Amino acid sequence: MLTFKETDLNLLFDALHFAAEKHRHQRRKDQAASPYINHLIDVVTTLWNTGEVRDMSTLLAAILHDTLEDTTATPEEIESQFGSVVLALVREVTDDKSLPKAERKRRQVEHASHTSLQAQQIKLADKISNVYDIIHSPAVDWMPERRREYIDWAEQVVSGMRGANPRLELYFDKLAHEAREMLNVG
């Protein structure tokens, strides 16, 4: 039986609290305008349940993966509370918001294969969460063509990370196929 030290669980709960606080006014683009923290919980749960990821730094960084990109969180805050390894992983999966969206997306495709195994697993779980939402609760203003474009792009990102976690990749492929079938019918 896998057990974690109390300090590991404290860090996990601290990361959830930190992310919830930093994202507290943010909502997902889905029809229910879900609290943003739901996405972060989904990403870390996917890593744990589907990917069987047990590395605490990866799990912490998954919870925090959007904090530098989308909130007022600073690298110093993350490093002081969660350490330099977690900060490095969060930085690896953070887009440079000063760049145009098209350039950020191009860079994700280009850099996917050059990131660490842990960062690749976080990205895979993030893409899984987003494709799942496209199927089950798409953004209100995303017409079918926009959803198809996202799936095309996500598949390009994932193709650069093949071998990082076959269980996550298989689940992503299943969801991408399901999304395409749904969009082709609709």
C-alpha positions in Angstrom: 0.0 0.0 0.0 1.3 3.4 -1.0 1.6 5.9 1.9 2.6 9.5 2.0 4.2 11.4 4.8 2.0 13.9 6.6 4.3 16.6 5.3 3.5 15.5 1.7 -0.3 15.7 2.3 0.1 19.1 4.0 1.9 20.4 0.9 -0.8 19.0 -1.3 -3.5 20.7 0.7 -1.5 23.9 0.9 -1.2 23.8 -2.9 -4.9 23.4 -3.3 -5.5 26.2 -0.9 -3.0 28.5 -2.6 -4.4 27.8 -6.1 -8.0 28.2 -4.9 -7.1 31.6 -3.4 -5.1 32.8 -6.4 -7.8 31.7 -8.9 -10.8 32.6 -6.7 -12.3 35.1 -9.1 -11.7 33.0 -12.2 -14.2 30.8 -13.9 -13.9 28.3 -16.7 -15.4 29.1 -20.1 -17.9 26.3 -19.8 -21.7 26.7 -19.8 -21.8 26.4 -16.0 -18.9 28.9 -15.5 -17.3 26.4 -13.2 -14.9 27.7 -10.6 -11.4 27.5 -12.0 -10.1 25.4 -9.2 -12.2 22.5 -10.6 -9.9 22.3 -13.6 -6.8 22.1 -11.4 -8.4 19.4 -9.3 -9.3 17.5 -12.5 -5.7 17.8 -13.8 -4.1 16.4 -10.6 -6.8 13.7 -10.3 -6.1 12.6 -13.8 -2.4 12.4 -13.1 -3.1 10.3 -10.0 -5.9 8.0 -11.2 -5.2 7.6 -14.9 -1.5 8.3 -15.2 -0.6 6.7 -11.8 1.8 9.5 -11.1 3.0 9.4 -7.5 5.7 12.0 -7.7 4.7 14.8 -5.2 6.5 17.6 -7.1 4.6 16.7 -10.2 1.3 16.6 -8.4 2.0 20.0 -6.7 3.0 21.6 -9.9 -0.1 20.2 -11.6 -2.2 22.0 -9.1 -0.2 25.2 -9.5 0.3 24.9 -13.3 -1.7 28.0 -14.2 -0.8 30.3 -11.3 2.1 32.1 -12.9 0.3 32.4 -16.2 -3.2 33.5 -15.0 -2.9 35.0 -11.5 -0.9 37.4 -9.4 1.2 34.6 -8.0 4.9 35.2 -8.1 7.8 32.8 -8.6 9.0 33.8 -5.2 5.8 32.8 -3.5 5.8 29.4 -5.2 9.4 28.7 -4.4 9.1 29.7 -0.8 6.0 27.6 -0.2 6.6 24.6 -2.5 10.3 24.6 -3.3 12.5 25.2 -6.4 11.7 21.9 -8.0 8.0 22.7 -8.1 8.7 26.2 -9.3 10.8 24.9 -12.1 8.0 22.5 -13.2 5.4 25.3 -13.1 7.7 27.5 -15.2 8.1 24.7 -17.7 4.4 24.6 -18.3 3.8 28.3 -18.2 3.1 30.2 -21.4 4.5 33.7 -21.9 1.4 35.8 -21.9 3.2 38.8 -23.4 3.3 36.8 -26.7 0.3 36.7 -29.1 -1.9 33.7 -28.6 -0.9 32.1 -32.0 2.8 32.3 -31.0 2.1 30.8 -27.6 0.3 27.9 -29.2 3.1 27.4 -31.7 5.7 27.3 -29.0 3.8 24.7 -27.0 3.9 22.4 -30.1 7.6 23.2 -30.7 8.7 22.8 -27.1 6.6 19.9 -25.9 9.2 17.3 -26.6 12.0 19.3 -25.0 10.4 19.6 -21.5 10.9 17.3 -18.6 9.0 14.1 -18.1 7.1 15.6 -15.2 6.1 18.7 -17.3 5.0 16.5 -20.1 2.7 14.6 -17.8 1.2 17.8 -16.5 0.6 19.0 -20.0 -1.0 15.7 -21.0 -3.3 15.9 -18.0 -4.1 19.5 -18.8 -5.0 18.7 -22.4 -7.1 15.7 -21.3 -9.1 18.0 -19.0 -9.6 20.5 -21.8 -10.7 17.9 -24.4 -13.0 16.3 -21.8 -14.6 19.7 -21.3 -15.0 20.2 -25.1 -17.1 17.0 -25.1 -19.1 17.4 -21.9 -19.2 21.2 -21.2 -17.8 23.2 -24.1 -17.2 27.0 -23.8 -20.4 28.8 -24.6 -18.9 30.8 -27.5 -16.9 27.9 -29.0 -18.6 26.8 -32.2 -17.8 23.3 -33.6 -15.0 24.7 -35.8 -13.2 26.3 -32.9 -13.5 23.0 -30.9 -12.0 21.1 -33.9 -9.1 23.5 -34.1 -8.4 23.0 -30.4 -8.4 19.3 -30.8 -6.1 19.5 -33.8 -3.7 21.7 -31.9 -3.9 19.6 -28.7 -3.0 16.5 -30.8 0.0 18.3 -32.2 1.2 19.2 -28.6 0.6 15.6 -27.4 2.4 14.1 -30.4 5.6 15.7 -29.1 5.2 14.1 -25.7 4.6 10.5 -26.8 6.3 8.0 -24.4 5.9 10.3 -21.4 3.0 8.3 -19.9 1.3 5.8 -22.1 -1.8 5.6 -19.8 -2.4 9.3 -20.2 -1.7 9.2 -23.9 -4.2 6.4 -24.4 -6.9 8.3 -22.5 -6.1 11.5 -24.4 -6.4 9.6 -27.7 -9.8 8.1 -26.6 -11.1 11.5 -25.7 -9.8 13.2 -28.9 -11.5 10.5 -30.9 -14.7 10.9 -29.0 -14.6 14.6 -29.4 -14.1 14.3 -33.2 -17.0 11.9 -33.5 -19.3 14.1 -31.6 -18.3 17.2 -33.6 -18.7 15.3 -36.9 -22.2 14.3 -35.9 -23.3 17.7 -34.6 
